Amino acid sequence: MQNDEVIWQVIRHNHCSFMAKITTGNFCRNPYNVTGICNRSSCPLANSRYATIRDHDGVFYLYMKTIERAHKPNELWEKVKLPRNYEKALETIDKHLEYWPKLLVHKIKQRLTKMTQYRIRMRKLQLKVREKIMTVPRKEKKREARREEKAEKAAVLDKSIENELLERLKKGVYGDIYNYPVEAYNNVLEMEGLQPSIEEEDEEPEVEYVEGYDVLEEEEDIEDFGGFVKDESLNEDGYDDMHEDEEEMDPSDQQVAKKMRRGSGSDSGTKVKRKGRVLIEVERDEDVDDRQKTHM
């Protein structure tokens, strides 16, 4: 036969696996405890008639224990689902615990109030967007860093070995006694041929100086004697006018005109870019006219 007083004396003064002693008091870790405090009225082991509320995935259940089912541990607790509405849940508690001690009923209602409040807070926090805190795996990071360093060193070593082997193959150190992949060797040679050599990149372009004023000098010489050049566009009428003017001129002036004509005739073979009609103006003095009249 079960005796609640004996059970409490053993638990309280000897040993209880659910008891947690701290500086502020003694607490109970039993999930069926209503208040979470280790005392005579709240202990679920030392009370043959007991009730509490538990949460299963957001759903509240009312648990009740009676002395009639003490000999059946598998049917010790009676479970009743409580509605989500707070007022209806209170009505359900009053209906099932109508003849139970008032202090225990009050504690159960307090527990229902607290659990309803934290369920509302949980829903609000789920709807709110928050930053997720992630732990940093330091050991894995260090391990990966070491592996990367080793892989880089191995890659540099493999590259240096490959370059050394290629240099030896170029020099003909091994001869024809070794079997090596000829296609891979040719591909490497082609890649090296495509890359520009350092000497070609470093070479500076040669600078050459060329004379560019020959044509200009020829043009200047032609311009200097441009007044004496005879244009090919002159017709026969122009020459007749010139002969008539010479007949009227003084004999000394006629000699000068002949020399000018000879000079222009010698330069007639050269091609002149600027073509224009040449006009010769002759000044006459009154004395020259008088002399011509006397000769006539």
SEKEZA-895460 format. One line per 5 residues: number of its first residue (from 0); their letters; for each residue x, y, z of C-alpha. Coordinates in steps of 0.02 Angstrom, whole numbers, plus 50000, padded with zeros to 5 digits. Last residue first. Example, Ala and Ser with C-alpha at 12.3 -4.5 7.8 and 13.67 -1.06 7.14 Angstrom:
1	sa	50684,49947,50357  50615,49775,50390
// end
This chain:
295	mhtkq	53178,55310,43057  53338,55332,43155  53284,55507,43208  53115,55443,43263  53192,55304,43368
290	rddvd	53303,55433,43455  53153,55541,43496  53060,55392,43570  53209,55346,43679  53219,55524,43744
285	edrev	53033,55520,43792  53059,55369,43902  52975,55203,43884  52940,55080,44023  52918,54900,43973
280	eilvr	52795,54783,44059  52811,54598,44031  52659,54488,44065  52678,54303,44106  52522,54196,44093
275	gkrkv	52502,54066,44229  52540,53886,44266  52590,53832,44440  52662,53656,44442  52806,53688,44327
270	ktgsd	52879,53548,44225  53058,53576,44168  53090,53576,43980  53048,53762,43965  53197,53805,44074
265	sgsgr	53316,53829,43926  53184,53930,43834  53160,54048,43982  53344,54084,43986  53346,54115,43798
260	rmkka	53196,54233,43811  53281,54332,43950  53436,54349,43845  53332,54409,43697  53244,54539,43807
255	vqqds	53412,54609,43866  53472,54625,43686  53312,54718,43637  53337,54842,43778  53506,54892,43706
250	pdmee	53431,54909,43533  53293,55024,43600  53117,54954,43596  52988,54974,43456  53043,54815,43372
245	edehm	53039,54726,43539  52858,54774,43570  52810,54704,43401  52900,54543,43442  52807,54527,43611
240	ddygd	52640,54557,43526  52680,54423,43399  52726,54302,43539  52558,54330,43625  52465,54306,43462
235	enlse	52553,54139,43440  52476,54070,43598  52542,54069,43775  52477,53916,43867  52650,53842,43877
230	dkvfg	52696,53972,44007  52865,54055,43994  52965,54056,44153  53053,54222,44191  52941,54281,44333
225	gfdei	52942,54108,44410  53130,54110,44431  53124,54123,44621  52965,54017,44626  53054,53875,44535
220	deeee	53196,53878,44660  53069,53875,44805  52978,53726,44727  53141,53630,44710  53183,53667,44891
215	lvdyg	53012,53605,44947  53033,53444,44850  53199,53408,44931  53137,53452,45107  53096,53278,45177
210	evyev	53263,53204,45216  53241,53043,45314  53290,53004,45496  53275,52825,45558  53226,52766,45732
205	epeed	53240,52582,45775  53100,52509,45880  53150,52453,46056  53173,52269,46093  53102,52217,46263
200	eeeis	52951,52125,46196  53052,52030,46067  53180,51980,46200  53042,51919,46317  52975,51797,46189
195	pqlge	52794,51804,46139  52694,51647,46186  52632,51550,46035  52795,51453,46022  52784,51399,46203
190	melvn	52609,51334,46175  52669,51240,46020  52811,51162,46119  52691,51108,46254  52576,51029,46124
185	nyaev	52723,50938,46045  52771,50862,46213  52592,50809,46246  52585,50726,46075  52752,50638,46100
180	pynyi	52699,50554,46261  52861,50479,46327  52945,50311,46294  53127,50318,46341  53272,50248,46237
175	dgyvg	53266,50384,46104  53391,50506,46180  53376,50547,46364  53486,50701,46365  53422,50766,46199
170	kklre	53433,50952,46244  53247,50974,46211  53204,50821,46314  53310,50886,46457  53221,51054,46452
165	llene	53052,50968,46450  53100,50862,46601  53153,51017,46698  52992,51108,46655  52887,50960,46712
160	iskdl	52985,50945,46875  52960,51132,46909  52774,51117,46876  52757,50966,46990  52849,51058,47130
155	vaake	52740,51212,47112  52583,51103,47115  52644,51008,47269  52677,51171,47361  52505,51236,47317
150	akeer	52423,51072,47372  52515,51076,47539  52460,51254,47571  52280,51212,47525  52281,51061,47641
145	raerk	52343,51166,47786  52206,51295,47755  52074,51158,47746  52129,51086,47914  52130,51258,47994
140	kekrp	51955,51291,47930  51893,51120,47990  51965,51149,48163  51890,51322,48176  51712,51269,48133
135	vtmik	51627,51438,48156  51455,51425,48236  51309,51503,48147  51190,51632,48218  51037,51657,48111
130	ervkl	50984,51836,48092  50802,51869,48128  50644,51888,48026  50491,51895,48139  50352,51769,48107
125	qlkrm	50436,51637,48214  50465,51762,48354  50281,51809,48357  50228,51626,48366  50349,51592,48509
120	riryq	50284,51742,48605  50106,51677,48592  50162,51505,48655  50254,51591,48799  50093,51675,48854
115	tmktl	49986,51518,48840  50113,51421,48946  50110,51553,49081  49920,51555,49088  49906,51364,49090
110	rqkik	50031,51356,49234  49929,51482,49332  49773,51377,49300  49861,51221,49364  49919,51314,49522
105	hvllk	49740,51371,49556  49673,51192,49535  49805,51129,49658  49758,51260,49788  49572,51224,49765
100	pwyel	49592,51038,49807  49499,50928,49681  49310,50910,49672  49281,51004,49508  49445,50956,49427
95	hkdit	49377,50888,49261  49248,51027,49232  49354,51168,49303  49499,51118,49189  49383,51112,49037
90	elake	49314,51284,49078  49491,51354,49090  49532,51279,48919  49374,51360,48848  49434,51529,48912
85	ynrpl	49609,51508,48837  49551,51451,48666  49671,51322,48601  49565,51179,48671  49638,51061,48805
80	kvkew	49670,50878,48769  49641,50761,48916  49771,50634,48976  49744,50513,49123  49906,50462,49207
75	lenpk	49940,50296,49295  49887,50183,49153  50058,50103,49118  50100,50110,49305  49947,50009,49353
70	harei	49945,49982,49544  49928,50170,49572  49771,50176,49463  49645,50197,49606  49758,50325,49692
65	tkmyl	49724,50453,49556  49834,50545,49427  49777,50681,49307  49866,50754,49155  49788,50901,49058
60	yfvgd	49858,50918,48884  49916,51073,48791  49958,51071,48604  50108,51169,48538  50209,51013,48493
55	hdrit	50162,50920,48654  50145,51036,48806  50106,50972,48981  49980,51022,49114  49971,50952,49292
50	ayrsn	49865,50848,49410  49897,50748,49571  49813,50627,49687  49944,50502,49752  50057,50645,49803
45	alpcs	50239,50607,49853  50299,50573,49675  50219,50727,49591  50300,50846,49718  50209,51013,49720
40	srnci	50122,51001,49892  50274,50934,49985  50406,51048,49912  50533,51049,49768  50486,51194,49657
35	gtvny	50450,51174,49471  50272,51240,49493  50166,51101,49419  50291,50956,49424  50256,50826,49290
30	pnrcf	50419,50858,49194  50523,50817,49352  50669,50938,49363  50627,50999,49539  50704,51152,49621
25	ngtti	50781,51182,49792  50823,51359,49843  50918,51520,49802  51091,51446,49830  51058,51294,49720
20	kamfs	50996,51116,49752  50920,51025,49603  50806,50879,49648  50750,50758,49512  50866,50615,49565
15	chnhr	50800,50621,49743  50905,50565,49894  50892,50554,50083  50798,50691,50176  50671,50749,50048
10	ivqwi	50646,50592,49948  50636,50470,50095  50524,50585,50199  50413,50618,50048  50388,50432,50012
5	vednq	50343,50397,50193  50214,50535,50194  50134,50479,50031  50100,50302,50090  50064,50176,49953
0	m	50000,50000,50000
// end
